[in-house]
Amino acid sequence: MFARWKQKLLIVSLLLLVCTGAVAPSVGRSGPPGEQPQLERRNGLNLAAGAFHETRDVTVETMFRFKDSQNNGNGPATSGSELHNAIYMMEIDANDPNIHLEVVTSGPSVASKEIVTQTAAANDRAGHRVIGAVNGDFFNVANGVPLGLQITDGEVITSTNGKTQTFLAIMPDGSFRIGKAVTIQPALRLTSGLRLDFNGVNKVRNKNLTNHAFLMTDRFGTSTLSEGTGGTEIVIAPVEPGVKLRPGQPVTGVVEQVYMAANNSIPTGKFVITASGSKADWLKQHATVGTSLSFQVDYDQGISSALYVIGGANHRFADVLLDNGEIPVDVKDLLVADNLEHHPRTIVASKGSKLYLIVVDGRQAGYSDGMSVLEAAAYLQSLGMEHAINLDGGGSSTYAVRQPGDTELRVLNRPSDGELRPVANALLVVSGEPENKADGVDNNR
């Protein structure tokens, strides 16, 4: 805490220097807004119809720098200096029917992790060729559960409640939406009209969560992984066998079993509600064996119609970087140290009908320094991007492509851990184009 206050005090001091002209007020660019960075070298490659990869070497001036990059970028703030960054970018044409983006779970269940290339390989097949992949949402490092929202093939895989901080939605026609808050309302209802609000879907009820209730599906894993004593878990058999939890659609069922213990099994094809405190008491009173009930998860922003969704939540770097071409006020706040720390970044951005998957390497002096969220927003703005959100970064940032002629994905960036980090989910670029058509022509654009 004291270190963070020292950081803020030094930032204020540097701001005073800026006001007196002692430090050039350039953030992520040298010169007026919209001007290109000092130096940028680019080269690219067509991966398939509708998908273009390019690498960029970008040198910019920064206002602030945090010296100790080995301490996750949290060292003392100093005056600005030159930054060099290696940037990997894939452009996806949403109007091309041969290409689309998917959000998928890493590993066999929500509570699992694996490296991005393994996830890509598991989803790759003839006619569904994975030609690109990046890491996805922030996650619980201990168990691999994403912190935010994931919908895959129209099924709710995991969800927070309340609101997300960011979201990317892929619609059935291939179009996309990028934005900030998705309002989420997950709830259970009895035929009597009584209602119990859930705190999320497929999240872990740990021993520190009191008065909480989570809806669990068999996508989560073989058991609830819940902790503590005094909780209640009920097993629900759906009236419609094999039904999936889909946004805005109710699932009806009957309570089959009630447990007064934690970490019970999640039977295949069934649902479990795990609760603590007052919500556990509610279940014990109103959801006894044989009780009929229904539950559903409602979303706004048109999410109920989406095929794939990823939404960041409950993390300090789950930021909207651009909204209609403008940098949000909270990202421009120079008194917030989180806006100024340099880290590797994974970003989704858009311009017109084009969607961009971007990875900025970092924490590697002499190769790539990383960007602050403010610098990343300013750089994307200089490229004419209209919307952008920040995904999980740091050692998770992974950028892999399948170049024409290759039989598998190749990681192009240099993850800051020195090796690929197992992550919770991934964004996959999938081509349905006949494989002999990809031309792979080098192209400086």
N, C-alpha and C positions, 0 to 999 in steps of 0.2 A: 504494500500500500504506500509506504513512504517513498519507494523508488518511483512509483507512478506520479506522485505529487512533485517530486524533483523533476521528472520528465515534463510535466505541465508547466512548471515554473520556468524551465529553460525555453520551452516553446514560446511562452509569453515574452521572454527576453528577446528571443530572435524576431518575434513579430515587431517589437519596438525598433529593432535594427532595420527591419524592412521599411518601417514608416520613415526612418531617417535616411533611407537610401543605402545603408551599409550592406544589405543583402538583396540581391535581385529577386523580385517576387515572381519567379517562374515556377509553376507547378506542372511537371510532366511535359513541358514544352518550352522552347525558347522563343519568345516573341509574343505577339498578340494572340488572343483566342482564335483557334482555327488554323494557325500556322503549323506546318509540319515540324517534327522534331529536328534537332541539329543534323543528325545523320541517320539514314535508314537504307539498308541494303536488303533486297528482296529477291527470292526465286521461288518458282512454283512448279506444280505437277498436277495434271488432270488425273484423278483417281478413277473416275467413271462418269457417265453422263450425270450432270447435276451436282458433281462434287469436285472441288478444287482445293488442293493443299498448297500452302506456301509457308516458308520460313522468313522471318524478318530479324535483322540485327539492328537494334535501335539504340541510339545514344541520346540522352536528354539531360537537362539540368534539373536538379531537384532543390526545393527550398530547404527541406529538412532531411536528415539522415540519422538512423539509429546505428551506432557503431558496432555493437556486439551482435553480429549476424548469427553467430553460433548459439546465442541465447534466444533463439526464435525471434530475432529482430528487436528485442526489448531492451537493448542497451541505451546509454544516455543519448539524448538528442544533441546534434551539433549543427552548425550552419551548413548550407547546401553544398553540393558537389556534383560532379558528373556521374551519371549512372549508365551502365551498359546492360541491355537486356536482350536475351534470345527469346523470340516469340514464335509460337507455332499456331497456325490458324487454318481452319478448314471452313470453306464457304459451301453452303448447301442451298440449292435452288428449290424452294418449296413448290414451285410450279412444275417441276419435273416429275412425272408420274413414276419414274424408275428409282427414285431415291426417297428415303424417309428416315426419320429419327425415332428411336425407341429408348425408353427408360426401363432398365432391367435390374433385377436383384443379382448381387454377386454371391455365388454359392447356391446351395440347395434350399435355403430358407432365409427369412428376414434376419434372424439372429445368426448370421454367418458372415464371413469376409473372404475375399480372394482378390488376386491382382487383376487388373483390368483386362490383360490379354487372355487370361483364363476365362473370364466372363464372355469375352468376345468369341473365343473358340467354341464355347458351349452353345452359343446361339447362332453359329455359322453353319450354313448348309447350302446345297445347290438351290438356286433361285432366291436365296435369302443370304446373300453374301455380305458379311460385315466388313466394310472397307475402312472404317475409322471408329475410334472410341476414345472417350475421356472419362475421368472419374466423375462422380456425381455429388451427392449430398454430404453434409457434415454428419458425423455418426459417433455413437458411443464406442470408444476404442476397445473397451473390455469385451463387448458382446457383438459388435457390428451392427447394432440396430440404428437405422437412420434417425436423425433428430427431427426431421420435418415430414413432408408429405411425399408419397409415391403412389402413383396409379399406373398399372401396367396392363395393356390390352383391355382397358375399361374396368379393371378390378382394383379395388382399394387394397393395396399391399401393406401400407402403414400410414398412419395419419396422426398428426397432433390435433388439438382442439383449439378453439379460439380463433386465432389468425396466424397465417404464415407471414414471414417477412418478405419473401420473394416467391415467384413461381414462373415456370415455363410449362405451357400446355400445348400438346400436339393434337390437332383435331382430326376427325376421320378423313377429311378431304386433303390432309397434308399441310394445311395452314397451321399457324402457330400464334400463340399469345404469350407475351412476356410482361410481367407486372409485379406489383407489390403484394398487397394483402388479399389473401383468400380467406373469407370467413367460413369457419367449419363448425357444424353443430351435430355431433354424434350423440344419439340418445336411444334408450330402451323405453318401450311403452307397454303397459299392461292393458288388457281389455277393459279394465275398470277406469282407464284414463290416467292412472298414476304414471309418473315419468321419472327416469333416472338418467342424468346426464353423464356421459363418459368423458374421461380426461384424455382419451386417445384410442387409437386402434393399433394393436400389435406393438406396444411399448412395454418395457419392463417395469413392473410395480416393485420398486426396491423398498427396503425397510424404512427409508426416510420419507416415503410418500404416505401421508396419513389422509384419510377421507378422500381417497382416489378410487376410480373404477376404470378398467380398461377392457375393451372388447378384443378378444383374441381369435384369430382364424388359424386353420392348419397351415397357412403360408408362413406363420411365425417360426415353427419348429415343432419338435415332439412334445415339449412341455412349456409351461408359462414362464419359467425362470423367476417367478415371484419370490420375494423374501419376507422375512419377519414372521411374527406370530399374531394370532387374533384376526386374521383375514378370512375371507370367504371366497370360494370359487364355485361357480355353477357350470355344468355342461348342458348345452342346448342342442337338441336334435332338430334340424330344420324339417318343416313339413315337406318341402321340395328337396328330395335327395340331390346332392351335388351342386346346390345353389351357391353362387359366388356373391361376395359382398361388393355391390356396385354403387357408385355415387347416386344418391337420391332415390334408391330403390329399397323398399322395405323387405326384410327377411322375417318370416314368421316361423316360430318353432315352439317346442315344449321342453321345459326343464326336465332333464333326465337324471342328473345327479347333483348333489350338493356336498362340497367338501369344506371342512373347517381347518384347512391346512394350506400351506403354500406349495408352489411348484408342482402342480398336478399335470397329468398328461393332457394333450390336446388331441382327441381322437380324429382320425382322418374323416373329413366331410362334416365335422361338427364344429360348434363354436363354444368358447369358454368366456365367461365374464369373471375377472379377478378384481377383488375390491378390498379396501381397508377402511377402518374407522366407521364413521356414520354411514358410508355407502355399503360397507359390508353388513352392517346392521339392517339396512334397507333390504338387501337381498335375502337375508335370513327371514325377515318378516313377510316379504311379499313375493318371493320367487322360490317357493317350495317345489318339491318334485311333483310333476304333473301340471304345473302352471303354464298356461299359454301366454305367449308374449311376442312382440315384434321389435325390431331395431333397424335403424338406418343411419346413414351419415350424409348430411346435406352440405352442399358447397354453393357459393355464389361464383361470379366471374365466368359463368358458362362451363364450369369444370365438370358438371355432370355429363356433358356431351363429349368430353375429351377421351382420347384413346390412351394417351400417355401424359403424365404430369410429374414434375419434380418441384418441390417447394421447400425452401430453406426456412428454418425456424429455430429459436432457442440457441442462437449462436451470434457472437459479436461481429462476425464477418459476413453474415447473411444479409448483404446489402444490395439494394437497387443502385446501380452505377449511373444509368441514364434513363430518363423518363421523357419521352418525346424530344430527345436530343439535348435535354438539359440535365446538368448534374444536380441531384437533390441537395437541398440545403443542409441536411444532416451529414452528408458526405463531405461537404465543403467546410465544415466546422473545424478550424485549425486548432481548437482547444481540446479536441477529442483525439487522444494519442492513437487510438485504433485506426484513424483515418490516415495516419502518416507512417505506420510501420511497413517496412519493405519485406515482402514474402513472395514465394512462388504463388501464382494465381491460376485458377481455372475459371473461365468466364463464358457465358452464353450471351451473344449480342445479335442484333438484327438491324437490317437496313432494307427497306422495301420488302420484297418477297424473299430476301436472302437471310439465312440464319448462319451464324458464325460460332464455331467452337474454338476457343482460344486458350492456350496455355502459355504462361510467362514463367520461365525458369527463374530461380533465385537462390539466395544463400550460398552462392558460389563465386567468390571474388575472382576477378580476372576472366570469368566466363559470362555470368549473368547475376545481377544484383537482386532482382525482384522488384516489384512495384508496390506502392501503397495503393489503397483503394481509390484515393483521390487522384493519384497519377494515372492509374488505369482508366478511370472515368474520363480524365482530360485527354488521354491518348485516343480512346475510342471516339470521343467527341471530335477530335481532329480528323478522324477517318470518315466522319459523316454518319456514324452509327446513331440509331434512333432510340433503341432500348437495349439495356444490358443488365445482367444480374451476376453477382459473384457466387460461385459454388465453393465447395471445399478446396482448399489450397495446401500450401506448405508441402510436406513430404508426400501428400496424397496426389498432387498434381501429376497426371499421366496423360500423354498424348501419343496415340498409336495409329498407324495407317497400314493398309494393305496396298502396296504399290502394284501396278499392273505387272503381271508375270510372277508375283509372289504367291505363295500358297497359304500364308498366314500373316497376321499383323506384326509390324515391327515398331517398337517404341523409338520415337525420334527425339524426344526431349531427354533431359538428364535429371531424373528425380533427385531432390536435395538430400534424401536419406542415403543415397549411394546405391539404392536398390529399389525395386518396385514395392510399394506399400500395399498390403491387402486393404481393400476398401469395401464399403457397404453396398453401393450400387454404381451403375455406369450408364453413360449415354452412348448408344451405338448408332452409327450411320450405316444404314442397310441399303444395298443396291439390288434391284431385281433385273438389272440390265444383263443381256446375254454377255457372257464373260469374254468373248473374243472381240468385243467392240471397244473396250477401254484402250485409249491410245497412249496415255502416259507421256504426252509431249511436254518437254520443259517449256515454261512460259513465264517470262518476266512481265508482270502486269502492274 
